[in-house]
Amino acid sequence: MNEIKGQKDKALPKPPLPVHRPEARSLARPTTLPPIPVYAPSMNYVPPPPGSGLQPLSSSLAEDRVKTLISEPLARSHAEAISRELSIHAVPFNSEIRRLIRSEAPSKAGQRFMKRILDFTGALTGIILLSPVYLALAVAIKLDSRGPIVFSQTRVGKNGKLFRFYKFRSMVTNAEALKKSLMTRNEADGPAFKMKNDPRVTRVGRFIRKTSLDELPQLWNVLRGEMSLVGPRPALPSEVEQWQAWQHKRLAVEQGCTCIWQVSGRSDVNFDQWMRMDIEYVRNWSLKLDISIICRTVLVMLTGKGAY
């Protein structure tokens, strides 16, 4: 039996050992890039009106911007790259407007860094020290009229970047809808809207507008780096569309809570003078000027001069 078993074992061939043969992988980079997506009208973009100095965002402009982003290794998709780039400069200025803004950009890098430190520490200190005032105003606004305590709105910041702008609510909740019916009673020249006896303003609103206390929530914008303590006041996108080309120069710096206009008469100054004051600030900016304007702003808030 053992002999037969030994013969059977010799007759059966042993299976060969498996040999691992990895597939060859090409390490060469692709020679062509995927197709570049272009701007499509389905993005809910509303072009600016003719003669506004703004340029509609054409497909060629979007394509040029995407080309600069295709090489970014961290871009997850073409759609994200487009969205990120368009969010940086949400107002599509034409080349002439962009050139004017760049021509006024401050070059004092060291002082700009110190300005940011002043903004951050000043805003943080203000929020902490004025917290009882915040609380008192919140209660007064809530008891005075229906609606939210804080009013937010989209404004145009440095280089045309859009951001959410905050104020204590000083008007009725449907103030923006009522504004259309009041345009014929506008007392300000230019694209701004001002009324000395605006019927939309609440009782508490008249007090906080007169003393500029309605602007206190903008310290949060300053803390986040969207605004500065001192700088031209941020305008509405609809107002920017009506600016003349030279007036866009005021967008070369961070927009602020107060500026030369606020301490020189505010609503008593016409629109053209207001714009020239802002550009004067952009061209002559310094930390010393900022501190001077902040001190003068405190005096204006106490007197309420030019505010309504």
VMD Tcl script that draws the C-alpha trace (Angstrom):
set ca {
  {0.00 0.00 0.00}
  {2.83 2.36 0.79}
  {4.47 1.62 -2.54}
  {1.24 2.41 -4.44}
  {0.79 5.63 -2.47}
  {4.36 6.70 -3.26}
  {3.79 6.08 -6.98}
  {0.64 8.25 -6.94}
  {2.51 11.10 -5.28}
  {5.20 10.99 -7.94}
  {2.62 10.97 -10.71}
  {0.94 14.21 -9.55}
  {2.90 17.34 -10.62}
  {3.29 20.10 -8.05}
  {1.52 23.40 -8.92}
  {3.88 26.28 -9.73}
  {4.32 29.02 -7.13}
  {2.41 32.26 -7.92}
  {4.61 35.02 -9.21}
  {3.57 38.65 -8.50}
  {3.89 40.76 -11.63}
  {2.71 44.36 -10.95}
  {1.15 46.17 -13.84}
  {3.24 48.93 -15.30}
  {1.94 52.36 -14.38}
  {2.58 55.44 -16.40}
  {4.03 58.27 -14.36}
  {3.86 60.74 -17.18}
  {1.63 63.77 -16.62}
  {-1.25 64.32 -19.01}
  {-0.27 66.44 -21.93}
  {-3.62 68.21 -22.13}
  {-5.75 69.97 -19.54}
  {-9.47 69.34 -19.19}
  {-11.70 71.81 -21.00}
  {-12.04 75.19 -19.30}
  {-15.61 76.01 -18.29}
  {-16.88 79.44 -19.19}
  {-19.38 81.73 -17.57}
  {-22.97 80.78 -18.25}
  {-26.02 83.09 -18.05}
  {-27.62 80.61 -15.63}
  {-25.47 81.94 -12.76}
  {-28.16 84.52 -11.87}
  {-25.88 87.42 -12.73}
  {-27.59 90.77 -13.41}
  {-25.46 93.03 -15.63}
  {-25.00 96.69 -14.56}
  {-26.85 99.47 -16.40}
  {-25.17 101.25 -19.34}
  {-22.98 104.25 -18.47}
  {-22.31 103.04 -14.92}
  {-18.60 102.49 -15.45}
  {-19.07 98.78 -14.72}
  {-18.36 96.02 -17.21}
  {-20.70 93.02 -17.62}
  {-19.02 89.74 -16.71}
  {-18.60 88.22 -20.17}
  {-17.69 84.61 -20.93}
  {-14.24 85.67 -22.13}
  {-13.54 87.43 -18.82}
  {-14.60 84.35 -16.86}
  {-12.44 82.13 -19.08}
  {-9.38 84.32 -18.54}
  {-9.88 84.15 -14.79}
  {-10.33 80.37 -14.79}
  {-7.11 79.89 -16.80}
  {-5.14 81.41 -13.93}
  {-6.79 78.99 -11.51}
  {-6.50 75.73 -13.45}
  {-2.95 75.18 -12.24}
  {-3.99 75.35 -8.58}
  {-3.52 71.83 -7.20}
  {-5.98 72.44 -4.37}
  {-8.92 73.36 -6.59}
  {-11.45 70.56 -6.26}
  {-13.37 71.45 -9.37}
  {-13.64 74.10 -12.02}
  {-16.90 75.36 -10.50}
  {-15.25 75.92 -7.11}
  {-12.37 77.77 -8.75}
  {-14.75 80.13 -10.55}
  {-16.83 80.69 -7.42}
  {-13.77 81.47 -5.33}
  {-12.36 83.96 -7.82}
  {-15.67 85.74 -8.38}
  {-16.18 86.07 -4.63}
  {-12.91 87.99 -4.29}
  {-14.00 90.88 -6.51}
  {-17.74 90.53 -6.79}
  {-18.26 93.86 -8.58}
  {-16.96 93.41 -12.17}
  {-15.26 96.75 -12.80}
  {-13.93 97.50 -16.27}
  {-10.19 97.88 -16.88}
  {-10.26 101.70 -16.54}
  {-11.94 101.55 -13.12}
  {-9.51 98.87 -11.92}
  {-6.58 101.03 -13.08}
  {-7.91 104.04 -11.17}
  {-8.30 102.02 -7.97}
  {-4.79 100.53 -8.26}
  {-3.31 103.98 -8.86}
  {-4.47 105.12 -5.41}
  {-3.49 101.98 -3.46}
  {-1.32 102.95 -0.43}
  {2.25 101.61 -0.42}
  {3.05 102.09 3.30}
  {3.30 98.39 4.19}
  {4.59 98.93 7.73}
  {1.93 101.48 8.60}
  {-0.77 99.31 7.01}
  {0.22 96.51 9.38}
  {0.06 98.90 12.33}
  {-3.34 100.13 11.13}
  {-4.68 96.58 11.22}
  {-3.38 96.15 14.78}
  {-5.06 99.45 15.75}
  {-8.31 98.32 14.11}
  {-8.35 94.92 15.80}
  {-7.45 96.11 19.29}
  {-9.70 99.16 19.01}
  {-12.71 97.13 17.84}
  {-12.22 94.41 20.45}
  {-11.80 96.95 23.25}
  {-14.84 98.89 22.05}
  {-17.05 95.80 21.97}
  {-16.01 94.82 25.51}
  {-16.29 98.28 27.08}
  {-19.52 99.17 25.28}
  {-21.27 95.85 25.94}
  {-23.70 97.48 28.45}
  {-24.59 100.07 25.76}
  {-25.16 97.26 23.25}
  {-27.51 95.54 25.68}
  {-29.44 98.71 26.52}
  {-29.89 99.63 22.84}
  {-31.00 96.09 22.00}
  {-33.75 96.22 24.65}
  {-34.86 99.73 23.59}
  {-35.07 98.78 19.90}
  {-37.02 95.61 20.67}
  {-39.53 97.44 22.87}
  {-39.93 100.35 20.45}
  {-40.94 98.50 17.28}
  {-41.31 95.08 15.73}
  {-38.44 93.56 13.85}
  {-34.84 92.44 14.35}
  {-32.45 94.35 16.59}
  {-29.64 94.39 14.04}
  {-30.06 95.38 10.39}
  {-27.71 93.84 7.82}
  {-27.11 94.87 4.23}
  {-24.72 94.13 1.38}
  {-22.11 96.86 0.91}
  {-19.10 97.38 -1.36}
  {-15.71 97.17 0.35}
  {-12.09 97.54 -0.70}
  {-11.46 96.80 -4.40}
  {-15.17 96.14 -4.92}
  {-15.46 93.14 -2.61}
  {-18.99 92.68 -1.24}
  {-19.63 91.99 2.45}
  {-22.44 91.98 5.01}
  {-22.68 95.33 6.80}
  {-24.30 95.63 10.26}
  {-26.15 98.43 12.06}
  {-28.63 98.70 14.89}
  {-32.05 98.87 13.23}
  {-33.28 102.47 13.24}
  {-36.15 102.14 10.75}
  {-39.30 100.11 10.26}
  {-38.84 96.62 8.82}
  {-40.19 97.52 5.36}
  {-37.95 100.60 5.02}
  {-36.34 99.44 1.77}
  {-39.74 98.90 0.14}
  {-40.93 102.36 1.25}
  {-37.75 103.98 -0.08}
  {-39.01 103.76 -3.67}
  {-42.03 105.92 -2.85}
  {-39.83 108.51 -1.13}
  {-37.23 109.00 -3.87}
  {-38.93 112.20 -5.06}
  {-38.32 113.67 -1.58}
  {-34.61 112.86 -1.52}
  {-32.68 115.81 -0.05}
  {-29.23 114.57 -1.08}
  {-27.60 115.06 -4.46}
  {-25.88 112.22 -6.26}
  {-26.83 108.54 -5.82}
  {-27.10 108.73 -2.00}
  {-30.52 108.99 -0.31}
  {-31.02 111.34 2.65}
  {-34.12 112.82 4.31}
  {-34.02 115.04 7.38}
  {-37.47 113.92 8.53}
  {-37.53 110.40 7.14}
  {-40.92 108.83 8.06}
  {-39.36 105.37 8.11}
  {-37.21 106.15 11.18}
  {-38.49 104.88 14.55}
  {-38.49 106.85 17.81}
  {-35.42 105.08 19.15}
  {-33.98 105.24 15.65}
  {-33.95 109.05 15.67}
  {-31.84 109.08 18.81}
  {-29.31 106.45 17.75}
  {-28.94 108.01 14.29}
  {-28.39 111.47 15.78}
  {-25.69 110.12 18.11}
  {-24.34 107.58 15.55}
  {-24.90 104.78 18.07}
  {-26.58 102.80 15.29}
  {-23.10 102.27 13.80}
  {-21.71 100.37 16.82}
  {-22.29 96.86 15.36}
  {-19.79 97.72 12.64}
  {-17.05 97.09 15.20}
  {-17.75 93.45 14.39}
  {-17.03 94.17 10.71}
  {-13.76 95.82 11.78}
  {-12.83 92.85 13.95}
  {-13.34 90.52 10.99}
  {-11.17 92.68 8.74}
  {-14.03 93.69 6.41}
  {-13.82 97.33 7.50}
  {-11.45 99.70 9.28}
  {-12.12 102.09 12.14}
  {-11.25 104.95 9.77}
  {-11.94 104.97 6.05}
  {-14.54 106.00 3.45}
  {-18.04 104.82 4.29}
  {-19.03 101.62 2.43}
  {-21.65 102.28 -0.25}
  {-24.49 100.20 -1.61}
  {-23.86 98.32 -4.89}
  {-26.72 100.28 -6.48}
  {-24.98 103.54 -5.54}
  {-21.58 102.40 -6.85}
  {-23.18 101.67 -10.22}
  {-24.03 105.38 -10.49}
  {-20.59 106.71 -9.54}
  {-18.41 108.58 -11.98}
  {-15.13 106.86 -12.85}
  {-12.91 109.05 -10.63}
  {-15.11 108.40 -7.58}
  {-14.10 104.72 -7.55}
  {-10.66 105.75 -6.25}
  {-12.08 105.74 -2.72}
  {-12.28 101.92 -2.96}
  {-8.45 101.65 -2.88}
  {-8.52 101.29 0.93}
  {-10.64 99.47 3.50}
  {-13.98 101.20 3.97}
  {-14.46 102.48 7.50}
  {-16.75 103.53 10.34}
  {-15.73 107.18 10.15}
  {-13.70 109.46 7.90}
  {-13.12 113.12 7.02}
  {-16.71 113.45 5.77}
  {-18.16 112.35 9.14}
  {-16.23 115.01 11.06}
  {-16.78 117.78 8.48}
  {-20.54 118.15 8.42}
  {-21.79 114.74 7.22}
  {-25.21 115.23 5.67}
  {-24.62 118.99 5.35}
  {-21.90 118.26 2.74}
  {-22.92 117.63 -0.88}
  {-22.08 114.36 -2.60}
  {-19.25 115.66 -4.78}
  {-17.48 117.19 -1.77}
  {-18.02 113.95 0.14}
  {-16.28 111.92 -2.57}
  {-13.37 114.39 -2.76}
  {-12.93 114.24 1.02}
  {-12.73 110.44 0.85}
  {-10.11 110.54 -1.92}
  {-8.18 113.15 0.07}
  {-8.07 110.63 2.93}
  {-6.89 107.83 0.61}
  {-4.01 109.97 -0.70}
  {-2.92 111.44 2.65}
  {-3.56 108.46 4.90}
  {-1.38 107.98 7.99}
  {-1.76 106.57 11.49}
  {-1.60 110.11 12.86}
  {-4.53 111.14 10.63}
  {-6.53 108.08 11.73}
  {-6.08 108.88 15.42}
  {-7.01 112.52 14.79}
  {-10.23 111.52 12.98}
  {-11.19 109.06 15.75}
  {-10.84 111.79 18.39}
  {-12.86 114.26 16.31}
  {-15.53 111.60 15.72}
  {-16.15 111.28 19.46}
  {-16.86 115.02 19.65}
  {-19.21 114.84 16.64}
  {-21.12 111.95 18.24}
  {-21.66 114.02 21.38}
  {-22.97 117.05 19.46}
  {-24.82 115.19 16.69}
  {-23.76 117.80 14.13}
  {-24.86 117.03 10.58}
  {-26.53 113.73 11.48}
  {-30.11 112.77 10.62}
}
mol new
graphics top color blue
foreach p $ca { graphics top sphere $p radius 0.5 }
foreach p [lrange $ca 0 end-1] q [lrange $ca 1 end] { graphics top cylinder $p $q radius 0.2 }
display resetview
